[in-house]
Amino acid sequence: MADIKAELKAFRIEAQAWLAENFPKSLSGQAAGLGLGKNLQGEFKEAAEAWRQTLASKGWGIATWPVEFGGAGLSHKHAAVINDELGKIGAFNPIPMLSGMGVTMIGPTMMEYGTQEQKLRHLPGMANGEVFWCLGYSEPNAGSDLASLTTKAEDKGDHWLINGQKVWTSGANIAKWCGALVRTDPDVKKRDGISFIMFPMDQAGIETRPIKLIAGDSPFCEMFFNDVKAEKDELLGTLNDGWSLGKRLLQHERQSQTGGGGPRPVAGSKESLKDIAKRYVGVDDAGKLDDADLRLRLANHLMDAKAHRLTIARIMAEAKGNVKVTAAASILKNSATDVAQTRAEIMLELMGSQGLGWEGDDFSEEEIASVRGWLHGKAMSIYGGSYEVQKNIISKNILGLPETTQKG
């Protein structure tokens, strides 16, 4: 134990020195400008691209991946040190966002199910942020009941031919590659005839249509496939066993949404929610928040948020930093949703009428971002598997309760 503490202390000093030398100071605190699959724009664009390349060459974009696949071969504890030091100086890691669903979902699943050739072909592009991936799961008639999907892939001898439709696909309009669940055998039970196939997005047979959300942006798209071609060696895992692979991929997704997954963009230090509340609501003669009810609910929220972080830290400590992704990710996914949505609600309430601004000079950037973030955060209860689906997983796979959902 003493040896690992000494090693991590030395590594922290090394990380501090490297970041001080290599992170462009002009980008400090600019993580908020990083959009889905997009680099920082305007005066920051050149510096941001240089920073991406520097981070990728170091292998710290996804530091826990093997060196041969673009990582640095470091432990989760070492990666946590890197993220911690990034946050201290207002730095950020853009690569997870620039890879789309690559680093957090498709990549980890490929590590387990892919061939060596597939790993060498695809993982380095994810690890350096050059290849943005999207994920074709949901369909108009196959949402929570994903096994009802009808997008099909036909074996044409030397390639697959894909036809069908997907919906709610994040970043499909900017993706270079897609991994999708498709039906490869229509004559068996619906969960038994599904496969996971990967294909490039720059084909004439692919149409994407962004879906505008209430929060004002459009990270989600519809996708239409008309004779889309995929090479035979782009089948990930075993033919017709895509349901098992697909469930495993979703575990990685939920893990990435809990605060316990891979690296993510880290913003610089921000004013605490407690201090924001005091600024908007004011304090009493004792210096306490001048609203007893709000004070109580804010305290409860801060305790819930702390408990969530401590639970993640405990899981990592018990696993000695090498966390195995399991059904427990469903617990943390729902916990993260509760914490984030409660924070957004409290933020709007303490801002009062200033928390209802959509645009205009009467509202600050912080206030406009808060209301849009509140609206966007409603989707957390749905994406990555709905809140109710997570409860079903928890009841069946963790509590051992009987299966109550429809079997396919």
KOLROZA-624852 format. One record per residue (C-alpha): chain; residue number from 1; y, z, x; residue in three letters. Coordinates in steps of 0.1 Angstrom, whole numbers, plus 5000, padded with zeros to 4 digits. Layout:
<recs>
REC,A,NUM,Y,Z,X,Ala
...
</recs>
This chain:
<recs>
REC,A,1,5000,5000,5000,Met
REC,A,2,5024,5009,5028,Ala
REC,A,3,5016,4975,5045,Asp
REC,A,4,5025,4955,5014,Ile
REC,A,5,5057,4975,5009,Lys
REC,A,6,5067,4968,5045,Ala
REC,A,7,5058,4932,5041,Glu
REC,A,8,5079,4928,5009,Leu
REC,A,9,5108,4946,5025,Lys
REC,A,10,5108,4922,5054,Ala
REC,A,11,5104,4892,5031,Phe
REC,A,12,5134,4904,5011,Arg
REC,A,13,5155,4905,5042,Ile
REC,A,14,5143,4870,5051,Glu
REC,A,15,5150,4857,5015,Ala
REC,A,16,5185,4872,5016,Gln
REC,A,17,5193,4855,5049,Ala
REC,A,18,5179,4821,5037,Trp
REC,A,19,5198,4822,5004,Leu
REC,A,20,5230,4832,5021,Ala
REC,A,21,5227,4802,5044,Glu
REC,A,22,5215,4776,5019,Asn
REC,A,23,5227,4783,4984,Phe
REC,A,24,5260,4764,4977,Pro
REC,A,25,5286,4791,4969,Lys
REC,A,26,5303,4766,4945,Ser
REC,A,27,5273,4769,4922,Leu
REC,A,28,5274,4807,4920,Ser
REC,A,29,5272,4818,4883,Gly
REC,A,30,5268,4782,4871,Gln
REC,A,31,5233,4785,4857,Ala
REC,A,32,5247,4783,4822,Ala
REC,A,33,5255,4746,4829,Gly
REC,A,34,5219,4738,4834,Leu
REC,A,35,5206,4720,4803,Gly
REC,A,36,5171,4709,4793,Leu
REC,A,37,5160,4685,4820,Gly
REC,A,38,5196,4679,4831,Lys
REC,A,39,5213,4688,4863,Asn
REC,A,40,5248,4704,4865,Leu
REC,A,41,5274,4678,4858,Gln
REC,A,42,5309,4669,4871,Gly
REC,A,43,5320,4685,4903,Glu
REC,A,44,5288,4705,4906,Phe
REC,A,45,5264,4676,4903,Lys
REC,A,46,5262,4667,4940,Glu
REC,A,47,5259,4703,4951,Ala
REC,A,48,5233,4710,4925,Ala
REC,A,49,5211,4681,4936,Glu
REC,A,50,5213,4691,4972,Ala
REC,A,51,5203,4727,4962,Trp
REC,A,52,5173,4713,4943,Arg
REC,A,53,5161,4694,4973,Gln
REC,A,54,5166,4723,4996,Thr
REC,A,55,5147,4747,4973,Leu
REC,A,56,5119,4721,4968,Ala
REC,A,57,5115,4716,5006,Ser
REC,A,58,5112,4753,5010,Lys
REC,A,59,5085,4754,4983,Gly
REC,A,60,5104,4781,4964,Trp
REC,A,61,5109,4761,4932,Gly
REC,A,62,5074,4773,4922,Ile
REC,A,63,5067,4796,4951,Ala
REC,A,64,5032,4808,4939,Thr
REC,A,65,5017,4773,4939,Trp
REC,A,66,4997,4762,4970,Pro
REC,A,67,5016,4744,4997,Val
REC,A,68,4996,4712,4992,Glu
REC,A,69,5009,4710,4956,Phe
REC,A,70,5046,4716,4965,Gly
REC,A,71,5047,4754,4964,Gly
REC,A,72,5049,4780,4992,Ala
REC,A,73,5016,4797,4986,Gly
REC,A,74,5032,4831,4980,Leu
REC,A,75,5021,4860,4958,Ser
REC,A,76,5037,4868,4925,His
REC,A,77,5053,4899,4942,Lys
REC,A,78,5070,4876,4968,His
REC,A,79,5081,4853,4940,Ala
REC,A,80,5096,4883,4921,Ala
REC,A,81,5116,4891,4953,Val
REC,A,82,5130,4856,4954,Ile
REC,A,83,5140,4857,4918,Asn
REC,A,84,5156,4891,4923,Asp
REC,A,85,5177,4879,4953,Glu
REC,A,86,5187,4848,4934,Leu
REC,A,87,5201,4869,4906,Gly
REC,A,88,5220,4892,4930,Lys
REC,A,89,5242,4864,4943,Ile
REC,A,90,5246,4844,4910,Gly
REC,A,91,5221,4818,4922,Ala
REC,A,92,5195,4800,4901,Phe
REC,A,93,5163,4780,4903,Asn
REC,A,94,5168,4748,4884,Pro
REC,A,95,5133,4734,4891,Ile
REC,A,96,5114,4749,4861,Pro
REC,A,97,5140,4734,4837,Met
REC,A,98,5139,4701,4856,Leu
REC,A,99,5101,4698,4852,Ser
REC,A,100,5102,4704,4815,Gly
REC,A,101,5067,4715,4804,Met
REC,A,102,5054,4709,4839,Gly
REC,A,103,5058,4741,4858,Val
REC,A,104,5052,4766,4830,Thr
REC,A,105,5024,4749,4810,Met
REC,A,106,5009,4716,4821,Ile
REC,A,107,5009,4725,4858,Gly
REC,A,108,4990,4758,4855,Pro
REC,A,109,4965,4742,4831,Thr
REC,A,110,4960,4714,4855,Met
REC,A,111,4953,4739,4882,Met
REC,A,112,4923,4751,4862,Glu
REC,A,113,4911,4719,4845,Tyr
REC,A,114,4923,4690,4867,Gly
REC,A,115,4905,4670,4894,Thr
REC,A,116,4918,4672,4929,Gln
REC,A,117,4932,4637,4926,Glu
REC,A,118,4951,4647,4894,Gln
REC,A,119,4966,4677,4911,Lys
REC,A,120,4977,4658,4941,Leu
REC,A,121,4991,4630,4919,Arg
REC,A,122,5011,4652,4895,His
REC,A,123,5018,4687,4907,Leu
REC,A,124,5042,4680,4936,Pro
REC,A,125,5065,4661,4912,Gly
REC,A,126,5066,4691,4890,Met
REC,A,127,5071,4716,4919,Ala
REC,A,128,5101,4697,4932,Asn
REC,A,129,5118,4691,4898,Gly
REC,A,130,5117,4653,4901,Glu
REC,A,131,5093,4646,4871,Val
REC,A,132,5102,4659,4837,Phe
REC,A,133,5071,4664,4814,Trp
REC,A,134,5069,4667,4777,Cys
REC,A,135,5040,4679,4756,Leu
REC,A,136,5027,4662,4725,Gly
REC,A,137,5011,4688,4702,Tyr
REC,A,138,5026,4692,4667,Ser
REC,A,139,5024,4664,4641,Glu
REC,A,140,5040,4661,4606,Pro
REC,A,141,5007,4673,4590,Asn
REC,A,142,4995,4694,4619,Ala
REC,A,143,5017,4723,4628,Gly
REC,A,144,5001,4757,4628,Ser
REC,A,145,4969,4739,4617,Asp
REC,A,146,4970,4719,4649,Leu
REC,A,147,4933,4709,4647,Ala
REC,A,148,4943,4686,4618,Ser
REC,A,149,4961,4662,4642,Leu
REC,A,150,4955,4625,4636,Thr
REC,A,151,4971,4608,4667,Thr
REC,A,152,4941,4589,4681,Lys
REC,A,153,4931,4576,4715,Ala
REC,A,154,4905,4548,4716,Glu
REC,A,155,4884,4541,4746,Asp
REC,A,156,4891,4505,4757,Lys
REC,A,157,4868,4505,4786,Gly
REC,A,158,4892,4506,4815,Asp
REC,A,159,4920,4525,4796,His
REC,A,160,4928,4546,4765,Trp
REC,A,161,4949,4532,4737,Leu
REC,A,162,4970,4557,4718,Ile
REC,A,163,4985,4554,4683,Asn
REC,A,164,5001,4580,4661,Gly
REC,A,165,5030,4604,4658,Gln
REC,A,166,5042,4637,4673,Lys
REC,A,167,5071,4660,4663,Val
REC,A,168,5091,4689,4677,Trp
REC,A,169,5085,4675,4712,Thr
REC,A,170,5109,4692,4736,Ser
REC,A,171,5127,4667,4759,Gly
REC,A,172,5107,4637,4749,Ala
REC,A,173,5138,4614,4751,Asn
REC,A,174,5142,4623,4788,Ile
REC,A,175,5106,4628,4799,Ala
REC,A,176,5089,4606,4825,Lys
REC,A,177,5054,4618,4816,Trp
REC,A,178,5037,4633,4786,Cys
REC,A,179,5005,4653,4781,Gly
REC,A,180,4992,4651,4745,Ala
REC,A,181,4963,4663,4724,Leu
REC,A,182,4947,4633,4707,Val
REC,A,183,4917,4626,4686,Arg
REC,A,184,4890,4609,4705,Thr
REC,A,185,4861,4614,4681,Asp
REC,A,186,4869,4613,4643,Pro
REC,A,187,4833,4618,4632,Asp
REC,A,188,4828,4655,4643,Val
REC,A,189,4844,4687,4632,Lys
REC,A,190,4881,4685,4636,Lys
REC,A,191,4882,4710,4666,Arg
REC,A,192,4854,4692,4684,Asp
REC,A,193,4868,4657,4687,Gly
REC,A,194,4901,4664,4705,Ile
REC,A,195,4910,4655,4741,Ser
REC,A,196,4941,4660,4763,Phe
REC,A,197,4953,4628,4778,Ile
REC,A,198,4984,4621,4801,Met
REC,A,199,5005,4590,4802,Phe
REC,A,200,5039,4577,4815,Pro
REC,A,201,5067,4576,4790,Met
REC,A,202,5083,4544,4802,Asp
REC,A,203,5063,4521,4779,Gln
REC,A,204,5075,4497,4752,Ala
REC,A,205,5051,4513,4727,Gly
REC,A,206,5068,4547,4728,Ile
REC,A,207,5098,4555,4705,Glu
REC,A,208,5116,4589,4706,Thr
REC,A,209,5141,4602,4680,Arg
REC,A,210,5160,4634,4688,Pro
REC,A,211,5161,4660,4660,Ile
REC,A,212,5195,4676,4657,Lys
REC,A,213,5193,4714,4652,Leu
REC,A,214,5216,4737,4633,Ile
REC,A,215,5227,4752,4667,Ala
REC,A,216,5243,4718,4675,Gly
REC,A,217,5219,4705,4702,Asp
REC,A,218,5188,4683,4701,Ser
REC,A,219,5161,4695,4725,Pro
REC,A,220,5134,4684,4700,Phe
REC,A,221,5122,4649,4692,Cys
REC,A,222,5099,4629,4671,Glu
REC,A,223,5076,4605,4690,Met
REC,A,224,5059,4574,4677,Phe
REC,A,225,5030,4557,4696,Phe
REC,A,226,5022,4521,4691,Asn
REC,A,227,4994,4509,4714,Asp
REC,A,228,5004,4532,4742,Val
REC,A,229,4983,4529,4773,Lys
REC,A,230,4968,4557,4794,Ala
REC,A,231,4946,4552,4824,Glu
REC,A,232,4910,4565,4821,Lys
REC,A,233,4915,4590,4850,Asp
REC,A,234,4944,4607,4831,Glu
REC,A,235,4920,4626,4808,Leu
REC,A,236,4925,4663,4817,Leu
REC,A,237,4894,4684,4814,Gly
REC,A,238,4863,4673,4794,Thr
REC,A,239,4862,4646,4768,Leu
REC,A,240,4863,4660,4732,Asn
REC,A,241,4869,4696,4746,Asp
REC,A,242,4907,4694,4743,Gly
REC,A,243,4908,4723,4718,Trp
REC,A,244,4897,4748,4745,Ser
REC,A,245,4921,4733,4770,Leu
REC,A,246,4949,4732,4745,Gly
REC,A,247,4945,4769,4736,Lys
REC,A,248,4946,4778,4773,Arg
REC,A,249,4978,4758,4778,Leu
REC,A,250,4994,4777,4749,Leu
REC,A,251,4985,4810,4766,Gln
REC,A,252,5005,4798,4797,His
REC,A,253,5034,4788,4774,Glu
REC,A,254,5035,4822,4757,Arg
REC,A,255,5033,4839,4791,Gln
REC,A,256,5063,4819,4803,Ser
REC,A,257,5083,4830,4772,Gln
REC,A,258,5078,4867,4778,Thr
REC,A,259,5096,4872,4811,Gly
REC,A,260,5062,4875,4829,Gly
REC,A,261,5056,4838,4837,Gly
REC,A,262,5068,4816,4865,Gly
REC,A,263,5103,4813,4879,Pro
REC,A,264,5131,4804,4856,Arg
REC,A,265,5168,4798,4861,Pro
REC,A,266,5185,4831,4869,Val
REC,A,267,5221,4836,4859,Ala
REC,A,268,5245,4858,4878,Gly
REC,A,269,5252,4893,4867,Ser
REC,A,270,5268,4896,4833,Lys
REC,A,271,5287,4922,4814,Glu
REC,A,272,5262,4945,4797,Ser
REC,A,273,5257,4945,4759,Leu
REC,A,274,5269,4981,4759,Lys
REC,A,275,5302,4972,4776,Asp
REC,A,276,5307,4942,4753,Ile
REC,A,277,5303,4965,4723,Ala
REC,A,278,5329,4989,4736,Lys
REC,A,279,5353,4961,4743,Arg
REC,A,280,5350,4947,4707,Tyr
REC,A,281,5345,4979,4687,Val
REC,A,282,5363,5004,4708,Gly
REC,A,283,5354,5040,4718,Val
REC,A,284,5362,5074,4703,Asp
REC,A,285,5378,5103,4721,Asp
REC,A,286,5346,5112,4739,Ala
REC,A,287,5343,5076,4752,Gly
REC,A,288,5314,5068,4729,Lys
REC,A,289,5311,5036,4709,Leu
REC,A,290,5333,5041,4678,Asp
REC,A,291,5306,5033,4653,Asp
REC,A,292,5278,5058,4649,Ala
REC,A,293,5254,5035,4631,Asp
REC,A,294,5259,5006,4655,Leu
REC,A,295,5256,5030,4684,Arg
REC,A,296,5222,5041,4671,Leu
REC,A,297,5209,5006,4666,Arg
REC,A,298,5222,4994,4700,Leu
REC,A,299,5204,5024,4716,Ala
REC,A,300,5172,5015,4699,Asn
REC,A,301,5175,4979,4709,His
REC,A,302,5182,4988,4746,Leu
REC,A,303,5151,5011,4745,Met
REC,A,304,5130,4982,4731,Asp
REC,A,305,5142,4958,4757,Ala
REC,A,306,5135,4984,4785,Lys
REC,A,307,5100,4990,4771,Ala
REC,A,308,5093,4953,4770,His
REC,A,309,5104,4949,4807,Arg
REC,A,310,5084,4980,4817,Leu
REC,A,311,5053,4967,4800,Thr
REC,A,312,5055,4934,4819,Ile
REC,A,313,5060,4954,4851,Ala
REC,A,314,5030,4976,4843,Arg
REC,A,315,5008,4946,4837,Ile
REC,A,316,5018,4931,4870,Met
REC,A,317,5013,4963,4888,Ala
REC,A,318,4978,4968,4873,Glu
REC,A,319,4969,4933,4883,Ala
REC,A,320,4984,4938,4917,Lys
REC,A,321,5009,4911,4911,Gly
REC,A,322,4983,4884,4902,Asn
REC,A,323,4985,4885,4864,Val
REC,A,324,4958,4867,4845,Lys
REC,A,325,4970,4849,4814,Val
REC,A,326,4952,4862,4784,Thr
REC,A,327,4956,4867,4747,Ala
REC,A,328,4978,4897,4756,Ala
REC,A,329,5005,4871,4761,Ala
REC,A,330,5007,4869,4723,Ser
REC,A,331,5018,4905,4722,Ile
REC,A,332,5045,4900,4747,Leu
REC,A,333,5056,4867,4731,Lys
REC,A,334,5063,4885,4698,Asn
REC,A,335,5079,4914,4716,Ser
REC,A,336,5102,4890,4735,Ala
REC,A,337,5111,4873,4702,Thr
REC,A,338,5120,4907,4686,Asp
REC,A,339,5142,4918,4715,Val
REC,A,340,5160,4885,4718,Ala
REC,A,341,5167,4880,4681,Gln
REC,A,342,5178,4916,4677,Thr
REC,A,343,5202,4913,4706,Arg
REC,A,344,5217,4881,4691,Ala
REC,A,345,5222,4899,4657,Glu
REC,A,346,5239,4929,4673,Ile
REC,A,347,5261,4906,4694,Met
REC,A,348,5274,4888,4663,Leu
REC,A,349,5279,4921,4644,Glu
REC,A,350,5299,4938,4671,Leu
REC,A,351,5322,4907,4675,Met
REC,A,352,5330,4908,4638,Gly
REC,A,353,5348,4877,4625,Ser
REC,A,354,5351,4865,4661,Gln
REC,A,355,5313,4862,4662,Gly
REC,A,356,5314,4835,4636,Leu
REC,A,357,5333,4809,4656,Gly
REC,A,358,5319,4774,4659,Trp
REC,A,359,5348,4757,4678,Glu
REC,A,360,5385,4758,4683,Gly
REC,A,361,5411,4777,4704,Asp
REC,A,362,5408,4809,4683,Asp
REC,A,363,5374,4817,4698,Phe
REC,A,364,5364,4823,4734,Ser
REC,A,365,5335,4804,4751,Glu
REC,A,366,5315,4836,4750,Glu
REC,A,367,5320,4839,4712,Glu
REC,A,368,5311,4803,4705,Ile
REC,A,369,5280,4806,4727,Ala
REC,A,370,5270,4837,4709,Ser
REC,A,371,5269,4822,4674,Val
REC,A,372,5251,4791,4687,Arg
REC,A,373,5227,4812,4706,Gly
REC,A,374,5220,4833,4675,Trp
REC,A,375,5211,4801,4656,Leu
REC,A,376,5191,4786,4684,His
REC,A,377,5172,4819,4688,Gly
REC,A,378,5157,4816,4653,Lys
REC,A,379,5134,4790,4667,Ala
REC,A,380,5117,4816,4689,Met
REC,A,381,5097,4828,4659,Ser
REC,A,382,5082,4793,4656,Ile
REC,A,383,5079,4775,4690,Tyr
REC,A,384,5050,4783,4713,Gly
REC,A,385,5030,4793,4682,Gly
REC,A,386,5046,4810,4653,Ser
REC,A,387,5051,4848,4650,Tyr
REC,A,388,5023,4849,4624,Glu
REC,A,389,4999,4829,4645,Val
REC,A,390,5004,4854,4673,Gln
REC,A,391,4995,4882,4650,Lys
REC,A,392,4963,4864,4640,Asn
REC,A,393,4954,4860,4677,Ile
REC,A,394,4962,4897,4684,Ile
REC,A,395,4941,4908,4654,Ser
REC,A,396,4911,4886,4663,Lys
REC,A,397,4910,4885,4701,Asn
REC,A,398,4925,4919,4710,Ile
REC,A,399,4918,4942,4680,Leu
REC,A,400,4884,4926,4672,Gly
REC,A,401,4892,4922,4635,Leu
REC,A,402,4873,4896,4614,Pro
REC,A,403,4883,4859,4614,Glu
REC,A,404,4904,4853,4583,Thr
REC,A,405,4919,4819,4591,Thr
REC,A,406,4904,4786,4582,Gln
REC,A,407,4877,4774,4606,Lys
REC,A,408,4875,4737,4616,Gly
</recs>
